[in-house]
Amino acid sequence: MRRDTFLKSLTALAAASATGLPLTAWAQSALRMMIPANPGGGWDLTGRSLGQALQDAGQAQSVTFENRGGAAGTIGLAQFYNARRGDPDALLVMGAVMLGGIITGRPPVSITQITPIARLTTEFNVFVLPADSPLRTMRDVVEQLRRDPGSVKWGGGSRGATEHVAAALIARASGVDAARINYVPFRGGGEAVAAILGGNVTIGGSGLSEFLPHIQAGRMRAIGVTSEQRLPGHNIPTLREQGIDVVIGNWRGVYGAAGITPAQRAALTERVVRATQSQAWRTALQQNGWTPALLTGPAFDEFVERDFARLRAVMVMSGMI
C-alpha cells in the first residue's frame, strides 16, 4: 500500500471516529486471531495478551484464537491467507521467526501477500541449560562445540528462527563452521521447553518470557542473552560479556488479511494501537520482559523489507542457506 494512501486513510478514520461513526462499529465486532504456533510459546503468549488488551480497551467485543503450528509459522500463514481473504476483523501473529522460515523454507504463501498492521515488541534470545546439565556456562558450551560440533544439540523454534540464527552466529564467532551445528527445531515454545527439561537437547534458546517460570523455579539455568546489555531485573550475562560478539533481537507483530481496503487497514491498525495503550498490555509487557516497539503504517512496511534483507544476509554468511 502506498504511503500517501495509508496516511489519507488514517486521516479519514480520525475524522470519522471523532464523530463516533465507523470506529465505534468496528470496535464492537468480534476479532479472529490466527496464532501460527502451538500453545505455550512466544507467539501464543503475544496473541492472547493482545487479544485481552483489545477487549479491555474496548476495541473488540470478543477475540477467538486458532493455533496452527509448524514450519516457522508458514502453515498458519497459508491457512490465514486462504481462509480470511477480505476479512477486516482478522489478525495473524507473526515476527522475525516467520521471516526466517520464509527465507529457508520458501513456502507457497509469503508475508507479502497479506496486510501489515503493526510491530508490537522486541525480545532478545536467552539461552538456557537444564538445571542438572554437566555444563555450567556458555564458555563450557563453546568448548564442547569446538571439540565436537554435532554433540551440542541446540533446541529452539522452527528452522530459521532467531535462536537458530543466534546459534549459527555463536558457532561462527567461536571459530566453528556454522553449517555443522546440530539444531533441533520445535513447532512451539511448549515443545522446546519440554525437550530442554527432559534433557533431550543440550541447550535451548528462546525469549525470556517462555523460560522465566522455569528459571525462577530452578529447573533451568540461564547462561547468556543476545542483548547488548543485561536485561533489567535479570542477572543473565550477555554473550558479549563472555567474549562472543553476537547481538540479535527478536520482534513480534501482527498482520491483517489479504484484500482488505486501505480504510479497513487503517481501522484495524487504530484498534491495535489503542490496545497497546491499555493497562492490560502494559502489564503483559512488564510480566513477560517485552520491550515495547510499536511501529505501524509505511514505516512498518519498510522495516519488514529491511529485516528480510538483513536476515537473508546473515543466513548466507552463516551457511544456513
C-alpha positions as a Python dict, from the first residue, in 0.01 Angstrom:
ca = {
    (1, 'M'): (0, 0, 0),
    (2, 'R'): (135, 345, -90),
    (3, 'R'): (239, 574, 196),
    (4, 'D'): (5, 856, 91),
    (5, 'T'): (-292, 618, 60),
    (6, 'F'): (-239, 481, 410),
    (7, 'L'): (-192, 826, 564),
    (8, 'K'): (-507, 956, 394),
    (9, 'S'): (-696, 655, 530),
    (10, 'L'): (-574, 730, 880),
    (11, 'T'): (-680, 1095, 847),
    (12, 'A'): (-1024, 994, 727),
    (13, 'L'): (-1056, 742, 1007),
    (14, 'A'): (-961, 1000, 1269),
    (15, 'A'): (-1223, 1240, 1136),
    (16, 'A'): (-1488, 967, 1135),
    (17, 'S'): (-1406, 839, 1481),
    (18, 'A'): (-1429, 1195, 1616),
    (19, 'T'): (-1798, 1190, 1521),
    (20, 'G'): (-1844, 844, 1670),
    (21, 'L'): (-1900, 674, 1335),
    (22, 'P'): (-1705, 378, 1189),
    (23, 'L'): (-1456, 307, 1468),
    (24, 'T'): (-1735, 252, 1720),
    (25, 'A'): (-1891, -11, 1499),
    (26, 'W'): (-1560, -179, 1425),
    (27, 'A'): (-1466, -182, 1793),
    (28, 'Q'): (-1782, -376, 1873),
    (29, 'S'): (-1704, -652, 1622),
    (30, 'A'): (-1555, -987, 1713),
    (31, 'L'): (-1192, -1043, 1613),
    (32, 'R'): (-1040, -1369, 1490),
    (33, 'M'): (-673, -1422, 1564),
    (34, 'M'): (-453, -1683, 1399),
    (35, 'I'): (-156, -1789, 1613),
    (36, 'P'): (75, -1983, 1377),
    (37, 'A'): (240, -2184, 1653),
    (38, 'N'): (143, -2443, 1911),
    (39, 'P'): (26, -2326, 2257),
    (40, 'G'): (283, -2225, 2515),
    (41, 'G'): (529, -2021, 2310),
    (42, 'G'): (605, -1655, 2249),
    (43, 'W'): (362, -1608, 1960),
    (44, 'D'): (85, -1773, 2159),
    (45, 'L'): (151, -1552, 2460),
    (46, 'T'): (173, -1241, 2242),
    (47, 'G'): (-152, -1316, 2061),
    (48, 'R'): (-351, -1394, 2373),
    (49, 'S'): (-210, -1090, 2556),
    (50, 'L'): (-304, -867, 2263),
    (51, 'G'): (-650, -1025, 2249),
    (52, 'Q'): (-706, -943, 2614),
    (53, 'A'): (-580, -588, 2562),
    (54, 'L'): (-811, -538, 2263),
    (55, 'Q'): (-1110, -634, 2474),
    (56, 'D'): (-1001, -433, 2778),
    (57, 'A'): (-951, -126, 2556),
    (58, 'G'): (-1299, -164, 2407),
    (59, 'Q'): (-1160, -246, 2062),
    (60, 'A'): (-1322, -587, 2027),
    (61, 'Q'): (-1639, -739, 2163),
    (62, 'S'): (-1464, -1077, 2173),
    (63, 'V'): (-1149, -1243, 2036),
    (64, 'T'): (-1129, -1604, 1923),
    (65, 'F'): (-795, -1779, 1876),
    (66, 'E'): (-676, -2054, 1648),
    (67, 'N'): (-336, -2223, 1691),
    (68, 'R'): (-180, -2376, 1380),
    (69, 'G'): (188, -2453, 1435),
    (70, 'G'): (463, -2570, 1208),
    (71, 'A'): (725, -2457, 956),
    (72, 'A'): (815, -2132, 1137),
    (73, 'G'): (455, -2018, 1122),
    (74, 'T'): (415, -2057, 747),
    (75, 'I'): (149, -2331, 779),
    (76, 'G'): (-68, -2092, 979),
    (77, 'L'): (20, -1813, 737),
    (78, 'A'): (-111, -2015, 442),
    (79, 'Q'): (-432, -2104, 623),
    (80, 'F'): (-485, -1741, 725),
    (81, 'Y'): (-428, -1622, 369),
    (82, 'N'): (-674, -1870, 221),
    (83, 'A'): (-945, -1854, 487),
    (84, 'R'): (-955, -1485, 580),
    (85, 'R'): (-921, -1301, 250),
    (86, 'G'): (-1105, -968, 272),
    (87, 'D'): (-1188, -1012, 643),
    (88, 'P'): (-1134, -678, 823),
    (89, 'D'): (-1164, -845, 1166),
    (90, 'A'): (-881, -1097, 1135),
    (91, 'L'): (-525, -1080, 1267),
    (92, 'L'): (-222, -1304, 1227),
    (93, 'V'): (57, -1303, 1485),
    (94, 'M'): (398, -1304, 1318),
    (95, 'G'): (753, -1176, 1353),
    (96, 'A'): (1118, -1229, 1272),
    (97, 'V'): (1086, -1607, 1310),
    (98, 'M'): (835, -1619, 1025),
    (99, 'L'): (1063, -1415, 800),
    (100, 'G'): (1341, -1665, 867),
    (101, 'G'): (1107, -1954, 788),
    (102, 'I'): (1003, -1796, 460),
    (103, 'I'): (1367, -1748, 361),
    (104, 'T'): (1471, -2105, 446),
    (105, 'G'): (1150, -2290, 354),
    (106, 'R'): (1029, -2092, 51),
    (107, 'P'): (661, -2168, 121),
    (108, 'P'): (388, -2108, -141),
    (109, 'V'): (242, -1817, 59),
    (110, 'S'): (460, -1525, 170),
    (111, 'I'): (402, -1244, 418),
    (112, 'T'): (395, -1002, 125),
    (113, 'Q'): (54, -1143, 25),
    (114, 'I'): (-124, -1020, 339),
    (115, 'T'): (-158, -679, 505),
    (116, 'P'): (95, -527, 750),
    (117, 'I'): (-62, -385, 1066),
    (118, 'A'): (193, -333, 1345),
    (119, 'R'): (518, -436, 1506),
    (120, 'L'): (447, -475, 1877),
    (121, 'T'): (750, -587, 2077),
    (122, 'T'): (1117, -671, 2073),
    (123, 'E'): (1261, -956, 2279),
    (124, 'F'): (1615, -1091, 2298),
    (125, 'N'): (1703, -1458, 2297),
    (126, 'V'): (1803, -1622, 2622),
    (127, 'F'): (2000, -1946, 2620),
    (128, 'V'): (1942, -2195, 2899),
    (129, 'L'): (2071, -2529, 3024),
    (130, 'P'): (1874, -2790, 3218),
    (131, 'A'): (1948, -2747, 3589),
    (132, 'D'): (2123, -3086, 3605),
    (133, 'S'): (2341, -3028, 3297),
    (134, 'P'): (2714, -3101, 3348),
    (135, 'L'): (2777, -2780, 3152),
    (136, 'R'): (2760, -2467, 3365),
    (137, 'T'): (2830, -2169, 3140),
    (138, 'M'): (2824, -2059, 2777),
    (139, 'R'): (3201, -2097, 2781),
    (140, 'D'): (3151, -2468, 2858),
    (141, 'V'): (2909, -2496, 2567),
    (142, 'V'): (3152, -2327, 2329),
    (143, 'E'): (3440, -2552, 2438),
    (144, 'Q'): (3230, -2862, 2370),
    (145, 'L'): (3115, -2710, 2040),
    (146, 'R'): (3476, -2664, 1934),
    (147, 'R'): (3563, -3023, 2025),
    (148, 'D'): (3263, -3181, 1858),
    (149, 'P'): (3001, -2953, 1698),
    (150, 'G'): (2749, -3232, 1648),
    (151, 'S'): (2748, -3326, 2017),
    (152, 'V'): (2583, -2997, 2113),
    (153, 'K'): (2210, -3014, 2040),
    (154, 'W'): (2058, -2666, 2018),
    (155, 'G'): (1683, -2667, 2082),
    (156, 'G'): (1454, -2385, 1978),
    (157, 'G'): (1184, -2270, 1740),
    (158, 'S'): (1145, -2363, 1378),
    (159, 'R'): (1434, -2372, 1136),
    (160, 'G'): (1532, -2014, 1060),
    (161, 'A'): (1410, -1883, 1397),
    (162, 'T'): (1617, -1611, 1561),
    (163, 'E'): (1757, -1862, 1812),
    (164, 'H'): (1868, -2077, 1517),
    (165, 'V'): (2038, -1775, 1362),
    (166, 'A'): (2190, -1687, 1701),
    (167, 'A'): (2328, -2041, 1742),
    (168, 'A'): (2488, -2018, 1398),
    (169, 'L'): (2639, -1680, 1484),
    (170, 'I'): (2774, -1813, 1816),
    (171, 'A'): (2939, -2101, 1631),
    (172, 'R'): (3088, -1867, 1372),
    (173, 'A'): (3216, -1627, 1640),
    (174, 'S'): (3377, -1925, 1816),
    (175, 'G'): (3564, -2042, 1506),
    (176, 'V'): (3325, -2329, 1427),
    (177, 'D'): (3167, -2389, 1087),
    (178, 'A'): (2807, -2274, 1137),
    (179, 'A'): (2688, -2538, 889),
    (180, 'R'): (2796, -2807, 1138),
    (181, 'I'): (2571, -2703, 1426),
    (182, 'N'): (2314, -2960, 1538),
    (183, 'Y'): (1994, -2757, 1561),
    (184, 'V'): (1672, -2930, 1669),
    (185, 'P'): (1361, -2728, 1571),
    (186, 'F'): (1031, -2744, 1756),
    (187, 'R'): (687, -2627, 1645),
    (188, 'G'): (620, -2427, 1961),
    (189, 'G'): (773, -2299, 2282),
    (190, 'G'): (595, -2565, 2488),
    (191, 'E'): (762, -2846, 2295),
    (192, 'A'): (1103, -2680, 2322),
    (193, 'V'): (1065, -2634, 2699),
    (194, 'A'): (971, -3000, 2743),
    (195, 'A'): (1276, -3109, 2541),
    (196, 'I'): (1509, -2890, 2748),
    (197, 'L'): (1367, -3005, 3081),
    (198, 'G'): (1378, -3365, 2964),
    (199, 'G'): (1745, -3341, 2865),
    (200, 'N'): (1667, -3417, 2501),
    (201, 'V'): (1872, -3117, 2388),
    (202, 'T'): (2195, -2976, 2527),
    (203, 'I'): (2098, -2611, 2527),
    (204, 'G'): (1780, -2421, 2450),
    (205, 'G'): (1714, -2075, 2314),
    (206, 'S'): (1404, -1857, 2313),
    (207, 'G'): (1259, -1538, 2457),
    (208, 'L'): (1287, -1485, 2829),
    (209, 'S'): (908, -1495, 2871),
    (210, 'E'): (900, -1862, 2768),
    (211, 'F'): (1175, -1969, 3008),
    (212, 'L'): (1128, -1735, 3303),
    (213, 'P'): (899, -1957, 3518),
    (214, 'H'): (1144, -2246, 3485),
    (215, 'I'): (1446, -2025, 3556),
    (216, 'Q'): (1278, -1888, 3866),
    (217, 'A'): (1185, -2239, 3980),
    (218, 'G'): (1544, -2358, 3941),
    (219, 'R'): (1465, -2606, 3663),
    (220, 'M'): (1672, -2413, 3407),
    (221, 'R'): (1995, -2215, 3427),
    (222, 'A'): (2017, -1903, 3208),
    (223, 'I'): (2369, -1870, 3069),
    (224, 'G'): (2350, -1595, 2807),
    (225, 'V'): (2134, -1333, 2641),
    (226, 'T'): (2172, -1186, 2292),
    (227, 'S'): (2120, -823, 2401),
    (228, 'E'): (2385, -552, 2417),
    (229, 'Q'): (2330, -507, 2791),
    (230, 'R'): (2187, -725, 3065),
    (231, 'L'): (1810, -725, 3077),
    (232, 'P'): (1675, -503, 3358),
    (233, 'G'): (1592, -707, 3665),
    (234, 'H'): (1758, -1025, 3538),
    (235, 'N'): (2115, -1124, 3618),
    (236, 'I'): (2186, -1300, 3289),
    (237, 'P'): (2526, -1229, 3129),
    (238, 'T'): (2528, -1109, 2770),
    (239, 'L'): (2715, -1307, 2507),
    (240, 'R'): (2947, -1010, 2457),
    (241, 'E'): (3043, -1019, 2825),
    (242, 'Q'): (3159, -1374, 2764),
    (243, 'G'): (3372, -1287, 2464),
    (244, 'I'): (3115, -1385, 2199),
    (245, 'D'): (3040, -1087, 1976),
    (246, 'V'): (2676, -1169, 1893),
    (247, 'V'): (2379, -935, 1937),
    (248, 'I'): (2046, -1024, 1781),
    (249, 'G'): (1687, -941, 1872),
    (250, 'N'): (1351, -1099, 1800),
    (251, 'W'): (1044, -890, 1722),
    (252, 'R'): (677, -980, 1704),
    (253, 'G'): (383, -813, 1535),
    (254, 'V'): (51, -865, 1361),
    (255, 'Y'): (-76, -863, 1003),
    (256, 'G'): (-428, -837, 864),
    (257, 'A'): (-595, -1038, 593),
    (258, 'A'): (-526, -1018, 222),
    (259, 'G'): (-756, -795, 20),
    (260, 'I'): (-877, -556, 288),
    (261, 'T'): (-922, -192, 185),
    (262, 'P'): (-695, 95, 292),
    (263, 'A'): (-970, 222, 525),
    (264, 'Q'): (-1009, -123, 681),
    (265, 'R'): (-634, -147, 731),
    (266, 'A'): (-629, 195, 897),
    (267, 'A'): (-919, 99, 1125),
    (268, 'L'): (-759, -230, 1227),
    (269, 'T'): (-429, -52, 1289),
    (270, 'E'): (-603, 202, 1510),
    (271, 'R'): (-766, -75, 1714),
    (272, 'V'): (-430, -242, 1773),
    (273, 'V'): (-265, 90, 1864),
    (274, 'R'): (-538, 164, 2117),
    (275, 'A'): (-497, -183, 2265),
    (276, 'T'): (-125, -117, 2321),
    (277, 'Q'): (-220, 190, 2526),
    (278, 'S'): (-424, -20, 2772),
    (279, 'Q'): (-323, -125, 3120),
    (280, 'A'): (-365, -490, 3019),
    (281, 'W'): (-95, -451, 2754),
    (282, 'R'): (139, -259, 2986),
    (283, 'T'): (103, -540, 3239),
    (284, 'A'): (182, -802, 2975),
    (285, 'L'): (496, -612, 2872),
    (286, 'Q'): (619, -598, 3230),
    (287, 'Q'): (535, -958, 3319),
    (288, 'N'): (699, -1104, 3009),
    (289, 'G'): (1004, -882, 2983),
    (290, 'W'): (898, -749, 2642),
    (291, 'T'): (1031, -418, 2512),
    (292, 'P'): (757, -207, 2350),
    (293, 'A'): (843, -146, 1985),
    (294, 'L'): (524, -18, 1824),
    (295, 'L'): (558, 61, 1455),
    (296, 'T'): (274, 97, 1203),
    (297, 'G'): (195, 212, 853),
    (298, 'P'): (460, 264, 584),
    (299, 'A'): (738, 268, 846),
    (300, 'F'): (643, -88, 943),
    (301, 'D'): (629, -193, 576),
    (302, 'E'): (981, -62, 523),
    (303, 'F'): (1110, -219, 844),
    (304, 'V'): (990, -565, 735),
    (305, 'E'): (1158, -525, 396),
    (306, 'R'): (1488, -429, 561),
    (307, 'D'): (1467, -715, 811),
    (308, 'F'): (1404, -965, 531),
    (309, 'A'): (1724, -847, 364),
    (310, 'R'): (1923, -847, 690),
    (311, 'L'): (1815, -1200, 788),
    (312, 'R'): (1889, -1334, 441),
    (313, 'A'): (2240, -1185, 453),
    (314, 'V'): (2307, -1336, 797),
    (315, 'M'): (2184, -1678, 684),
    (316, 'V'): (2401, -1672, 374),
    (317, 'M'): (2702, -1563, 578),
    (318, 'S'): (2639, -1840, 833),
    (319, 'G'): (2591, -2112, 574),
    (320, 'M'): (2225, -2168, 664),
    (321, 'I'): (2105, -2123, 306),
}
